[in-house]
Amino acid sequence: MIRLTHDPIQSSDLLDAVRDSRCGGVVLFLGTVRELTGEDVTVALEYEAYAPMAERKLAEIIAELADGKPLVKFAVIHRLGRLEVGEAAVAVAVSAPHRTEAFELCRTAMDRIKDQVPIWKKDHTPTGETSWVLPAPADEIR
Amino acid sequence: MHIHLFASHKEQFGPTVELPDCATVAELASALAQHYPDARPLWAVCRIAVNQAFADEGSRIVPGDELAVIPPVSGG
């Protein structure tokens, strides 16, 4: 399952999409709108995508990670539009036969999504200022 | 040829811009910097996508290709 949506993310949709009787590990990651970045306060984030390419990149990332692992399943949902603090902007669910693989695949998928998928976000501050967010360098906090 | 723009470029110039035909991605990058010099520092950190895939500077462009300027991504 790969979905870009303006609607709130329902975690159960992702879990239902990946659960499998042959998989004993299911990992769900939610990336939520954080209020504080250092001392800077965010009241909302506004997401925009190059939707057809974003869906294509998400499919590529999942296909690469699942290559040679027939039991592994992924589900990814990314929100678009304006999100308030605390809302989930992205969700990745992975099921695998064992937990170690599920954790590692979820982390790698999320890192690649942040690096490769054409989605952008604009930060809204309490004073009404806005700025497009630039990616953090790879050696900073992920 | 028209080129799709996103994020800050879209706010500044609109969802698409028109440029004379270019034969390669490198030519397109130069043409953007020349026609829209105000955004030159921004173009420099962007990648060009051809038909919804990131393209190298030497990649050929043919009429009908879907072209887009991809600023540094910040999803998630």
Backbone of each chain as ProteinMPNN parsed JSONL, in Angstrom:
{"seq_chain_A": "MIRLTHDPIQSSDLLDAVRDSRCGGVVLFLGTVRELTGEDVTVALEYEAYAPMAERKLAEIIAELADGKPLVKFAVIHRLGRLEVGEAAVAVAVSAPHRTEAFELCRTAMDRIKDQVPIWKKDHTPTGETSWVLPAPADEIR", "coords_chain_A": {"N_chain_A": [[0.844, -1.203, 0.0], [0.632, 2.109, -0.943], [0.225, 5.498, -0.383], [-0.724, 8.824, -0.947], [-2.216, 11.426, 0.777], [-4.792, 13.767, 1.724], [-6.21, 13.309, 3.949], [-6.533, 12.485, 7.492], [-4.163, 10.147, 8.9], [-4.848, 6.786, 9.4], [-3.734, 4.488, 11.584], [-4.459, 1.843, 11.716], [-5.143, 1.148, 9.14], [-2.693, 0.798, 7.85], [-1.557, -1.246, 9.367], [-3.373, -3.329, 8.968], [-2.9, -3.728, 6.291], [-0.374, -4.879, 6.146], [-0.187, -7.072, 7.88], [0.37, -10.552, 8.409], [0.082, -14.04, 8.506], [2.417, -15.446, 8.405], [4.338, -13.746, 9.266], [6.061, -12.641, 12.054], [6.803, -10.277, 13.126], [5.819, -6.964, 13.358], [6.292, -3.675, 12.515], [5.505, -0.334, 13.185], [5.994, 2.911, 12.152], [5.52, 6.286, 12.995], [5.766, 9.513, 11.772], [5.565, 12.57, 13.228], [4.153, 15.905, 13.525], [6.33, 18.077, 14.914], [6.587, 20.226, 17.723], [8.757, 21.766, 18.611], [11.847, 22.831, 17.261], [14.967, 22.881, 18.098], [15.007, 25.984, 19.516], [12.981, 26.997, 18.106], [9.566, 27.494, 17.422], [6.95, 25.582, 16.102], [3.768, 25.852, 14.605], [2.282, 24.66, 12.665], [2.658, 22.467, 9.837], [2.971, 22.524, 6.335], [2.382, 20.462, 3.697], [3.606, 19.534, 0.483], [3.617, 17.814, -2.624], [5.272, 16.376, -5.468], [3.279, 14.645, -6.903], [2.895, 12.279, -8.726], [5.564, 11.463, -9.175], [6.442, 11.15, -6.561], [4.893, 8.986, -5.672], [5.909, 7.068, -7.36], [8.63, 6.984, -6.556], [8.33, 6.096, -3.93], [7.319, 3.544, -4.397], [9.511, 2.4, -5.693], [11.455, 2.455, -3.629], [10.339, 0.707, -1.762], [10.188, -1.624, -3.308], [12.899, -2.155, -3.769], [13.796, -2.652, -1.153], [12.31, -4.863, -0.429], [13.147, -6.741, -2.148], [13.937, -10.039, -2.919], [12.882, -10.899, -0.549], [10.321, -12.472, 0.013], [8.294, -12.607, 1.94], [8.156, -10.226, 3.214], [6.325, -7.259, 3.839], [5.243, -3.972, 2.989], [3.726, -0.866, 4.005], [2.932, 2.435, 3.194], [2.016, 5.696, 4.039], [1.671, 9.078, 3.237], [0.957, 12.313, 4.349], [-0.608, 15.209, 2.861], [-0.943, 18.787, 2.449], [-2.133, 21.046, 5.063], [-0.95, 20.455, 8.335], [-1.47, 20.145, 11.814], [0.36, 20.607, 14.938], [1.457, 17.553, 16.318], [-0.021, 15.899, 14.671], [0.135, 13.01, 12.5], [2.415, 12.897, 9.926], [3.677, 11.168, 8.243], [3.583, 7.656, 7.737], [4.923, 4.465, 8.191], [4.64, 1.069, 7.774], [5.857, -2.181, 8.424], [5.996, -5.631, 7.846], [7.602, -8.628, 8.792], [9.186, -11.872, 8.93], [10.661, -11.964, 11.351], [11.463, -9.821, 14.198], [13.845, -8.227, 14.153], [14.542, -7.836, 11.496], [12.246, -6.503, 10.649], [12.329, -4.094, 12.14], [14.752, -2.997, 11.135], [14.222, -2.714, 8.378], [12.116, -0.903, 8.409], [13.308, 1.378, 9.46], [15.287, 1.875, 7.488], [13.668, 2.286, 5.245], [12.318, 4.605, 6.002], [14.464, 6.438, 6.221], [15.274, 6.542, 3.534], [12.974, 7.54, 2.346], [12.929, 10.125, 3.393], [15.164, 11.112, 2.135], [14.812, 10.851, -0.658], [12.221, 11.147, -1.767], [10.057, 13.246, -3.592], [8.772, 15.428, -1.777], [7.745, 18.253, 0.047], [7.94, 20.55, 2.823], [6.411, 23.291, 4.494], [7.1, 25.467, 7.076], [5.111, 26.828, 9.636], [5.094, 29.534, 11.814], [4.375, 30.761, 15.217], [4.049, 33.521, 14.907], [3.088, 33.859, 12.429], [4.867, 33.749, 10.372], [6.384, 32.084, 7.557], [8.354, 29.361, 6.274], [10.151, 27.428, 3.902], [11.19, 24.167, 4.626], [14.48, 22.995, 4.964], [16.373, 20.054, 4.204], [17.907, 18.184, 6.879], [21.45, 17.799, 7.297], [23.03, 14.626, 6.595], [24.537, 13.741, 8.746], [23.395, 14.801, 10.956], [20.844, 14.84, 13.58], [18.537, 12.248, 13.112]], "CA_chain_A": [[0.0, 0.0, 0.0], [1.305, 3.407, -1.015], [-0.869, 6.46, -0.494], [-0.587, 10.239, -0.578], [-3.591, 11.773, 1.11], [-5.068, 14.942, 2.545], [-6.985, 12.877, 5.114], [-5.728, 11.978, 8.61], [-3.67, 8.774, 8.758], [-5.381, 5.782, 10.326], [-2.685, 3.476, 11.728], [-4.997, 0.496, 11.498], [-5.125, 0.855, 7.702], [-1.358, 0.288, 7.502], [-1.33, -2.542, 10.023], [-4.191, -4.321, 8.272], [-2.337, -3.984, 4.962], [0.884, -5.656, 6.177], [-0.191, -8.248, 8.767], [0.421, -11.802, 7.651], [0.27, -15.123, 9.484], [3.796, -15.943, 8.337], [5.215, -12.696, 9.775], [5.931, -12.511, 13.509], [7.193, -8.935, 13.551], [5.206, -5.851, 12.636], [6.756, -2.393, 13.036], [4.812, 0.844, 12.646], [6.627, 4.185, 12.473], [4.781, 7.504, 12.673], [6.489, 10.784, 11.853], [4.523, 13.531, 13.603], [4.543, 17.319, 13.469], [6.987, 18.394, 16.185], [6.378, 21.626, 18.086], [10.012, 22.49, 18.819], [13.087, 22.476, 16.586], [15.817, 23.771, 18.878], [14.123, 26.904, 20.244], [11.976, 27.493, 17.167], [8.247, 26.901, 17.64], [6.126, 25.319, 14.917], [2.338, 25.645, 14.89], [1.739, 23.771, 11.63], [3.482, 22.214, 8.657], [2.159, 22.413, 5.127], [3.101, 19.531, 2.819], [3.327, 19.561, -0.957], [4.338, 16.729, -3.302], [5.195, 16.099, -6.911], [2.597, 13.405, -6.523], [3.174, 11.053, -9.488], [6.944, 11.02, -8.944], [6.543, 10.704, -5.17], [4.356, 7.623, -5.601], [6.853, 6.202, -8.068], [9.822, 6.8, -5.715], [7.955, 5.245, -2.794], [7.215, 2.17, -4.903], [10.886, 1.937, -5.941], [12.125, 2.222, -2.336], [9.766, -0.512, -1.195], [10.561, -2.776, -4.14], [14.317, -2.452, -3.519], [13.983, -3.213, 0.191], [11.628, -6.158, -0.332], [13.698, -7.637, -3.167], [14.484, -11.27, -2.356], [12.246, -11.199, 0.748], [8.927, -12.618, -0.431], [7.304, -12.493, 3.014], [8.127, -8.862, 3.752], [5.315, -6.37, 3.268], [5.318, -2.569, 3.407], [2.643, 0.076, 3.714], [3.398, 3.808, 3.424], [1.067, 6.789, 3.786], [2.198, 10.421, 3.531], [-0.063, 13.373, 4.309], [-0.382, 16.445, 2.121], [-1.746, 19.882, 2.977], [-1.73, 21.625, 6.355], [-1.053, 19.579, 9.504], [-1.199, 20.819, 13.086], [1.307, 19.915, 15.809], [0.987, 16.276, 16.843], [-0.602, 15.033, 13.641], [1.075, 12.15, 11.788], [2.66, 13.33, 8.547], [4.075, 9.994, 7.47], [3.495, 6.389, 8.463], [5.494, 3.316, 7.486], [4.471, -0.204, 8.473], [6.581, -3.293, 7.801], [5.913, -6.935, 8.494], [8.666, -9.551, 8.402], [9.102, -13.057, 9.784], [11.232, -11.708, 12.692], [11.423, -8.395, 14.538], [15.055, -7.472, 13.803], [14.424, -7.436, 10.095], [11.154, -5.524, 10.523], [12.847, -2.801, 12.638], [15.773, -2.45, 10.223], [13.595, -2.321, 7.111], [11.301, 0.287, 8.641], [14.24, 2.499, 9.596], [15.904, 2.165, 6.189], [12.631, 2.846, 4.37], [12.068, 5.986, 6.428], [15.634, 7.251, 5.826], [15.242, 6.747, 2.079], [11.839, 8.426, 2.041], [13.341, 11.504, 3.705], [16.238, 11.53, 1.214], [14.593, 10.673, -2.1], [10.855, 11.309, -2.281], [9.811, 14.673, -3.792], [7.748, 16.021, -0.916], [8.33, 19.402, 0.738], [7.065, 21.085, 3.871], [6.575, 24.692, 4.866], [6.914, 25.652, 8.51], [4.342, 28.001, 10.057], [5.464, 29.892, 13.184], [3.276, 31.419, 15.95], [3.864, 34.914, 14.474], [2.536, 33.873, 11.075], [5.916, 33.631, 9.348], [6.498, 30.749, 6.962], [9.607, 29.098, 5.552], [10.29, 26.056, 3.414], [12.164, 23.45, 5.456], [15.565, 22.345, 4.232], [16.713, 18.784, 4.857], [19.053, 18.176, 7.785], [22.546, 16.99, 6.772], [22.909, 13.212, 6.974], [25.212, 13.427, 10.017], [22.658, 15.375, 12.083], [19.826, 13.971, 14.188], [17.55, 11.717, 12.179]], "C_chain_A": [[0.878, 1.251, 0.0], [0.223, 4.449, -1.228], [-0.386, 7.865, -0.114], [-1.996, 10.735, -0.341], [-3.678, 13.072, 1.894], [-5.811, 14.552, 3.836], [-6.067, 12.386, 6.233], [-5.36, 10.503, 8.414], [-4.301, 7.891, 9.825], [-4.363, 4.639, 10.412], [-3.199, 2.078, 11.394], [-5.016, 0.136, 10.009], [-3.795, 0.239, 7.303], [-1.14, -1.094, 8.107], [-2.136, -3.642, 9.337], [-3.555, -4.706, 6.935], [-1.109, -4.892, 5.019], [0.8, -6.937, 7.0], [-0.361, -9.522, 7.958], [0.738, -12.914, 8.651], [1.69, -15.679, 9.475], [4.809, -14.946, 8.892], [4.976, -12.497, 11.273], [6.338, -11.147, 14.019], [6.517, -7.897, 12.695], [5.673, -4.56, 13.303], [5.97, -1.282, 12.363], [5.57, 2.087, 13.095], [5.685, 5.313, 12.088], [5.72, 8.688, 12.795], [5.463, 11.869, 12.083], [5.057, 14.962, 13.572], [5.04, 17.741, 14.856], [6.881, 19.893, 16.466], [7.679, 22.414, 18.143], [11.135, 21.93, 17.963], [14.139, 23.408, 17.172], [14.902, 24.66, 19.707], [13.006, 27.441, 19.35], [10.663, 26.735, 17.34], [7.507, 26.771, 16.304], [4.672, 25.204, 15.354], [1.694, 24.714, 13.865], [2.795, 23.558, 10.557], [2.548, 22.007, 7.478], [2.946, 21.592, 4.11], [2.616, 19.633, 1.385], [4.149, 18.44, -1.595], [4.292, 16.913, -4.816], [4.616, 14.691, -6.949], [2.954, 12.185, -7.38], [4.59, 10.536, -9.281], [7.119, 10.508, -7.515], [6.022, 9.268, -5.032], [5.313, 6.636, -6.265], [8.101, 5.927, -7.212], [9.503, 5.902, -4.516], [7.887, 3.782, -3.234], [8.607, 1.584, -5.154], [11.592, 1.573, -4.634], [11.641, 0.906, -1.732], [10.203, -1.749, -1.988], [12.02, -3.159, -3.905], [14.495, -3.145, -2.179], [13.354, -4.603, 0.318], [12.196, -7.178, -1.316], [14.327, -8.862, -2.506], [13.89, -11.637, -1.011], [10.745, -11.341, 0.5], [7.889, -12.441, 0.68], [7.171, -11.071, 3.545], [7.079, -8.028, 3.037], [5.47, -4.971, 3.85], [3.983, -1.873, 3.169], [3.161, 1.468, 4.064], [2.27, 4.781, 3.102], [1.759, 8.102, 4.125], [1.079, 11.427, 3.369], [0.371, 14.514, 3.41], [-1.291, 17.519, 2.714], [-1.269, 20.299, 4.355], [-1.988, 20.654, 7.505], [-0.697, 20.367, 10.759], [-0.211, 19.983, 13.896], [0.679, 18.626, 16.352], [0.394, 15.353, 15.81], [0.487, 14.202, 12.96], [1.18, 12.611, 10.339], [3.012, 12.158, 7.655], [3.938, 8.761, 8.357], [4.056, 5.289, 7.577], [5.255, 2.084, 8.338], [5.192, -1.288, 7.684], [6.258, -4.563, 8.558], [6.982, -7.837, 7.913], [8.572, -10.765, 9.317], [9.602, -12.811, 11.206], [11.416, -10.217, 12.926], [12.645, -7.616, 14.082], [14.958, -6.954, 12.377], [13.345, -6.358, 9.926], [11.614, -4.145, 10.99], [13.803, -2.187, 11.618], [15.155, -1.964, 8.92], [12.783, -1.036, 7.275], [12.201, 1.512, 8.723], [14.842, 2.888, 8.24], [14.886, 2.792, 5.239], [12.409, 4.307, 4.717], [13.227, 6.896, 6.026], [15.595, 7.538, 4.333], [14.097, 7.656, 1.669], [12.25, 9.875, 2.269], [14.367, 12.018, 2.7], [15.779, 11.661, -0.239], [13.213, 11.065, -2.627], [10.515, 12.805, -2.403], [8.56, 15.182, -3.072], [8.454, 17.144, -0.14], [7.366, 19.878, 1.807], [7.443, 22.517, 4.198], [6.191, 24.842, 6.319], [6.117, 26.93, 8.775], [4.667, 28.294, 11.525], [4.29, 30.585, 13.881], [3.038, 32.848, 15.491], [3.365, 35.011, 13.041], [3.582, 33.823, 9.979], [5.945, 32.203, 8.813], [7.861, 30.603, 6.309], [9.627, 27.644, 5.1], [11.427, 25.382, 4.166], [13.223, 22.83, 4.556], [15.944, 21.068, 4.96], [17.912, 18.943, 5.778], [20.173, 17.371, 7.132], [22.493, 15.583, 7.365], [23.545, 12.902, 8.325], [24.507, 14.066, 11.216], [21.59, 14.395, 12.574], [18.824, 13.529, 13.141], [16.294, 11.34, 12.925]], "O_chain_A": [[1.755, 1.412, 0.849], [-0.602, 4.32, -2.133], [0.271, 8.056, 0.909], [-2.883, 10.496, -1.159], [-2.761, 13.433, 2.632], [-6.01, 15.393, 4.713], [-4.957, 11.926, 5.969], [-6.125, 9.723, 7.848], [-4.284, 8.221, 11.01], [-4.154, 3.911, 9.442], [-2.469, 1.243, 10.86], [-4.917, -1.038, 9.652], [-3.75, -0.714, 6.525], [-0.612, -1.996, 7.456], [-1.642, -4.754, 9.147], [-3.652, -5.852, 6.497], [-0.823, -5.601, 4.054], [1.646, -7.816, 6.833], [-1.107, -9.579, 6.981], [1.572, -12.737, 9.539], [2.113, -16.316, 10.439], [5.998, -15.252, 8.983], [3.858, -12.223, 11.709], [6.235, -10.877, 15.216], [6.613, -7.925, 11.468], [5.478, -4.367, 14.503], [5.787, -1.276, 11.145], [5.767, 2.292, 14.293], [5.117, 5.311, 10.996], [6.396, 8.846, 13.812], [4.585, 12.083, 11.248], [6.267, 15.187, 13.592], [4.286, 17.76, 15.829], [7.059, 20.72, 15.572], [7.715, 23.587, 17.772], [11.36, 20.72, 17.93], [14.21, 24.58, 16.803], [14.11, 24.164, 20.508], [12.184, 28.244, 19.79], [10.642, 25.506, 17.397], [7.447, 27.703, 15.503], [4.368, 24.544, 16.348], [0.691, 24.061, 14.151], [3.707, 24.369, 10.393], [1.484, 21.401, 7.601], [4.044, 21.977, 3.71], [1.428, 19.791, 1.103], [5.258, 18.153, -1.146], [3.375, 17.532, -5.356], [5.337, 13.696, -7.015], [3.288, 11.14, -6.822], [4.811, 9.327, -9.217], [7.854, 9.549, -7.281], [6.636, 8.439, -4.359], [5.5, 5.516, -5.79], [8.575, 4.793, -7.145], [10.309, 5.054, -4.135], [8.348, 2.891, -2.52], [8.854, 0.414, -4.862], [12.24, 0.532, -4.533], [12.437, 0.098, -1.253], [10.542, -2.782, -1.411], [12.35, -4.343, -3.847], [15.25, -4.111, -2.07], [13.83, -5.427, 1.099], [11.783, -8.338, -1.322], [15.168, -8.719, -1.618], [14.343, -12.594, -0.383], [9.986, -10.407, 0.758], [6.726, -12.155, 0.394], [6.206, -10.743, 4.235], [6.951, -8.071, 1.813], [5.782, -4.798, 5.028], [3.22, -2.23, 2.271], [3.765, 1.657, 5.12], [1.65, 4.708, 2.041], [2.368, 8.226, 5.187], [0.343, 11.404, 2.383], [1.563, 14.756, 3.221], [-2.275, 17.215, 3.389], [-0.161, 19.964, 4.773], [-3.08, 20.103, 7.641], [0.25, 21.154, 10.767], [0.03, 18.814, 13.592], [-0.473, 18.614, 16.786], [0.309, 14.146, 16.035], [1.632, 14.644, 12.855], [0.183, 12.703, 9.623], [2.693, 12.146, 6.466], [4.151, 8.821, 9.568], [3.727, 5.182, 6.396], [5.632, 2.06, 9.51], [5.151, -1.319, 6.454], [6.248, -4.567, 9.789], [7.243, -7.823, 6.71], [7.943, -10.694, 10.372], [9.056, -13.363, 12.161], [11.513, -9.44, 11.976], [12.517, -6.465, 13.664], [15.253, -5.792, 12.095], [13.516, -5.417, 9.151], [11.336, -3.141, 10.335], [13.685, -1.01, 11.276], [15.531, -0.907, 8.414], [12.767, -0.187, 6.384], [11.905, 2.553, 8.137], [14.9, 4.066, 7.889], [15.213, 3.729, 4.509], [12.323, 5.154, 3.828], [13.001, 8.005, 5.543], [15.859, 8.665, 3.912], [14.238, 8.457, 0.745], [11.962, 10.748, 1.45], [14.436, 13.219, 2.44], [16.303, 12.496, -0.976], [13.061, 11.293, -3.827], [10.665, 13.551, -1.435], [7.484, 15.339, -3.647], [9.605, 17.001, 0.272], [6.158, 19.656, 1.729], [8.612, 22.9, 4.182], [5.12, 24.415, 6.749], [6.41, 27.982, 8.208], [4.533, 27.418, 12.38], [3.316, 30.958, 13.226], [1.931, 33.36, 15.661], [3.233, 36.107, 12.496], [3.247, 33.849, 8.794], [5.585, 31.251, 9.504], [8.453, 31.579, 5.849], [9.181, 26.748, 5.817], [12.503, 25.959, 4.323], [12.915, 22.225, 3.529], [15.852, 20.995, 6.186], [18.819, 19.729, 5.505], [19.9, 16.365, 6.477], [21.991, 15.369, 8.468], [23.165, 11.936, 8.986], [24.948, 13.907, 12.355], [21.452, 13.285, 12.06], [18.319, 14.346, 12.371], [15.333, 10.87, 12.318]]}, "seq_chain_B": "MHIHLFASHKEQFGPTVELPDCATVAELASALAQHYPDARPLWAVCRIAVNQAFADEGSRIVPGDELAVIPPVSGG", "coords_chain_B": {"N_chain_B": [[9.264, 24.374, -24.212], [7.773, 23.204, -21.216], [8.278, 23.472, -17.68], [7.86, 21.869, -14.633], [7.383, 23.261, -11.393], [8.084, 23.396, -7.849], [7.333, 23.885, -4.323], [9.237, 26.502, -2.923], [9.984, 27.606, -5.392], [7.66, 27.335, -6.881], [5.968, 29.056, -5.509], [7.252, 31.44, -6.117], [7.386, 31.617, -8.941], [5.198, 30.357, -10.068], [3.297, 27.359, -11.006], [4.38, 26.242, -13.333], [7.059, 26.922, -15.666], [8.027, 28.413, -18.786], [10.443, 27.544, -21.216], [12.933, 27.98, -23.838], [13.507, 25.21, -26.106], [15.603, 22.616, -24.84], [18.453, 20.445, -25.12], [19.723, 18.819, -23.337], [19.941, 17.904, -19.836], [21.824, 19.475, -18.517], [21.874, 21.751, -20.144], [19.312, 22.674, -19.703], [19.448, 23.319, -16.972], [21.247, 25.457, -17.088], [19.745, 27.224, -18.638], [17.595, 27.786, -16.949], [18.877, 29.197, -14.883], [19.717, 31.371, -16.334], [17.354, 32.567, -17.343], [15.867, 33.022, -15.07], [17.304, 34.648, -13.048], [17.055, 35.629, -10.461], [16.565, 33.487, -8.84], [18.849, 32.04, -8.785], [20.687, 31.004, -6.718], [19.039, 29.107, -5.609], [18.38, 27.339, -7.723], [20.783, 26.074, -7.973], [20.992, 24.146, -5.979], [19.172, 22.3, -6.651], [17.707, 19.351, -8.189], [17.125, 17.954, -11.454], [14.268, 16.428, -12.744], [13.425, 14.023, -15.129], [10.75, 12.782, -16.808], [9.676, 11.918, -14.361], [11.849, 10.842, -12.96], [14.986, 11.157, -11.307], [17.527, 12.91, -13.036], [20.734, 12.767, -14.678], [23.267, 15.274, -15.403], [24.06, 14.96, -18.051], [21.946, 13.755, -19.279], [19.703, 13.196, -21.993], [17.158, 15.282, -23.405], [13.995, 15.04, -24.824], [11.385, 16.239, -27.033], [8.241, 16.427, -25.445], [8.961, 15.135, -23.14], [8.448, 14.884, -19.604], [9.233, 17.411, -17.469], [10.848, 18.552, -14.492], [11.769, 20.658, -11.767], [13.456, 19.794, -8.926], [13.555, 20.75, -5.73], [15.681, 20.529, -2.736], [14.536, 17.784, -0.844], [12.023, 17.457, 1.734], [10.291, 15.768, 3.085], [8.235, 13.825, 5.394]], "CA_chain_B": [[9.072, 23.279, -23.267], [7.42, 23.72, -19.896], [8.954, 22.777, -16.583], [7.084, 21.925, -13.388], [8.099, 23.78, -10.228], [7.479, 23.045, -6.563], [7.749, 24.542, -3.077], [9.503, 27.947, -3.007], [9.973, 28.0, -6.807], [6.258, 27.433, -7.303], [5.443, 30.296, -4.933], [7.883, 32.597, -6.752], [7.227, 31.697, -10.404], [4.01, 29.639, -10.531], [3.491, 25.896, -11.076], [5.247, 25.862, -14.457], [7.68, 28.001, -16.44], [8.317, 28.057, -20.182], [11.813, 27.829, -21.653], [13.233, 27.447, -25.173], [13.875, 23.791, -26.052], [16.96, 22.257, -24.436], [18.739, 19.075, -25.547], [20.221, 18.021, -22.211], [19.616, 18.413, -18.5], [22.765, 20.557, -18.214], [21.395, 22.945, -20.861], [18.107, 23.131, -19.011], [19.879, 23.951, -15.725], [21.814, 26.761, -17.459], [18.663, 28.087, -19.122], [16.834, 28.238, -15.779], [19.68, 30.208, -14.192], [19.789, 32.552, -17.191], [16.047, 33.207, -17.475], [15.334, 33.363, -13.745], [18.523, 34.844, -12.26], [16.745, 35.883, -9.047], [16.518, 32.223, -8.091], [20.056, 31.263, -9.113], [21.227, 30.168, -5.643], [18.141, 27.979, -5.382], [18.511, 26.342, -8.791], [22.054, 25.352, -7.82], [20.885, 23.002, -5.064], [18.056, 21.46, -7.109], [17.928, 18.331, -9.218], [16.134, 17.952, -12.52], [13.645, 15.13, -13.003], [12.9, 13.817, -16.476], [9.765, 11.704, -16.762], [9.481, 11.49, -12.967], [13.031, 10.172, -12.402], [16.124, 12.064, -11.233], [18.341, 12.768, -14.25], [22.103, 13.299, -14.65], [23.453, 16.466, -16.245], [24.216, 14.6, -19.458], [20.758, 13.081, -19.812], [19.073, 13.852, -23.144], [15.754, 15.667, -23.28], [13.318, 15.053, -26.125], [10.071, 16.879, -26.924], [7.23, 15.587, -24.81], [9.398, 14.678, -21.818], [7.917, 15.617, -18.452], [10.407, 17.997, -16.811], [10.543, 19.181, -13.22], [12.875, 21.056, -10.891], [13.213, 19.191, -7.6], [14.356, 21.312, -4.644], [16.005, 19.537, -1.689], [13.256, 17.284, -0.346], [11.892, 17.569, 3.198], [9.094, 15.046, 3.505], [8.293, 13.147, 6.662]], "C_chain_B": [[8.655, 23.873, -21.91], [7.953, 22.807, -18.796], [8.124, 22.96, -15.316], [7.967, 22.412, -12.236], [7.339, 23.426, -8.952], [8.029, 23.924, -5.445], [8.054, 26.024, -3.328], [9.516, 28.433, -4.453], [8.54, 28.223, -7.296], [5.634, 28.721, -6.76], [5.971, 31.515, -5.688], [7.474, 32.747, -8.221], [5.946, 31.044, -10.931], [4.322, 28.164, -10.725], [4.324, 25.423, -12.266], [5.886, 27.118, -15.04], [7.974, 27.469, -17.839], [9.753, 28.432, -20.514], [11.966, 27.371, -23.101], [13.696, 25.99, -25.051], [15.339, 23.6, -25.667], [17.183, 20.794, -24.807], [19.204, 18.184, -24.405], [19.788, 18.667, -20.898], [20.555, 19.569, -18.139], [22.334, 21.852, -18.895], [20.175, 23.531, -20.155], [18.486, 23.868, -17.725], [20.452, 25.341, -16.019], [20.718, 27.727, -17.865], [17.826, 28.613, -17.96], [17.572, 29.378, -15.083], [19.71, 31.508, -14.993], [18.455, 33.312, -17.221], [15.471, 33.66, -16.137], [16.503, 33.594, -12.789], [18.243, 35.105, -10.781], [16.835, 34.623, -8.211], [17.795, 31.404, -8.266], [20.586, 30.431, -7.946], [20.361, 28.954, -5.378], [18.288, 26.916, -6.461], [19.725, 25.455, -8.533], [21.937, 24.124, -6.916], [19.771, 22.038, -5.491], [18.538, 20.365, -8.049], [16.828, 18.448, -10.258], [15.581, 16.526, -12.642], [13.122, 15.111, -14.437], [11.991, 12.592, -16.418], [9.708, 11.041, -15.378], [10.621, 10.655, -12.422], [14.164, 11.189, -12.364], [17.048, 11.814, -12.415], [19.722, 13.363, -14.034], [22.192, 14.49, -15.596], [23.492, 16.13, -17.73], [22.98, 13.968, -20.084], [20.145, 13.892, -20.951], [17.621, 14.204, -22.805], [15.153, 15.661, -24.679], [11.939, 15.669, -25.938], [9.05, 15.914, -26.327], [7.653, 15.049, -23.46], [8.748, 15.526, -20.734], [9.109, 16.1, -17.626], [9.994, 18.685, -15.524], [11.827, 19.557, -12.504], [12.552, 20.583, -9.489], [14.11, 19.856, -6.571], [14.717, 20.224, -3.626], [14.723, 19.1, -0.974], [13.215, 17.329, 1.187], [10.611, 16.912, 3.684], [9.291, 14.426, 4.877], [8.08, 14.106, 7.823]], "O_chain_B": [[9.144, 24.933, -21.519], [8.064, 21.59, -18.943], [7.736, 24.077, -14.974], [9.132, 22.031, -12.119], [6.131, 23.19, -8.967], [9.043, 24.606, -5.6], [7.218, 26.733, -3.889], [9.101, 29.56, -4.721], [8.255, 29.173, -8.026], [4.872, 29.393, -7.455], [5.253, 32.496, -5.882], [7.242, 33.86, -8.694], [5.639, 31.164, -12.117], [5.478, 27.755, -10.621], [4.907, 24.34, -12.226], [5.346, 28.22, -14.932], [8.144, 26.269, -18.053], [10.225, 29.506, -20.14], [11.237, 26.489, -23.557], [14.217, 25.588, -24.01], [16.208, 24.343, -26.123], [16.246, 19.997, -24.813], [19.102, 16.96, -24.477], [19.335, 19.811, -20.86], [20.123, 20.54, -17.518], [22.415, 22.926, -18.3], [20.04, 24.749, -20.036], [17.918, 24.916, -17.418], [20.178, 26.293, -15.289], [20.743, 28.9, -17.493], [17.393, 29.765, -17.983], [16.974, 30.396, -14.736], [19.727, 32.601, -14.426], [18.428, 34.54, -17.134], [14.667, 34.591, -16.092], [16.685, 32.838, -11.834], [19.096, 34.836, -9.935], [17.143, 34.676, -7.021], [17.826, 30.218, -7.938], [20.91, 29.26, -8.141], [20.857, 27.902, -4.976], [18.319, 25.723, -6.157], [19.714, 24.26, -8.826], [22.698, 23.168, -7.069], [19.466, 21.079, -4.781], [19.624, 20.443, -8.623], [15.746, 18.968, -9.987], [16.333, 15.552, -12.643], [12.469, 16.049, -14.893], [12.417, 11.506, -16.027], [9.695, 9.818, -15.239], [10.412, 9.841, -11.521], [14.298, 11.998, -13.282], [17.326, 10.668, -12.766], [19.876, 14.34, -13.301], [21.337, 14.696, -16.457], [23.023, 16.903, -18.566], [22.964, 13.679, -21.28], [20.075, 15.119, -20.883], [16.958, 13.517, -22.029], [15.736, 16.214, -25.612], [11.38, 15.638, -24.842], [9.014, 14.733, -26.674], [6.818, 14.555, -22.703], [8.525, 16.724, -20.912], [9.901, 15.292, -17.14], [8.941, 19.319, -15.454], [12.842, 18.87, -12.617], [11.509, 20.923, -8.929], [15.307, 19.57, -6.528], [14.141, 19.136, -3.642], [13.923, 19.935, -0.551], [14.251, 17.247, 1.847], [9.932, 17.424, 4.574], [10.377, 14.493, 5.451], [8.1, 13.688, 8.981]]}, "name": "protein", "num_of_chains": 2, "seq": "MIRLTHDPIQSSDLLDAVRDSRCGGVVLFLGTVRELTGEDVTVALEYEAYAPMAERKLAEIIAELADGKPLVKFAVIHRLGRLEVGEAAVAVAVSAPHRTEAFELCRTAMDRIKDQVPIWKKDHTPTGETSWVLPAPADEIRMHIHLFASHKEQFGPTVELPDCATVAELASALAQHYPDARPLWAVCRIAVNQAFADEGSRIVPGDELAVIPPVSGG"}
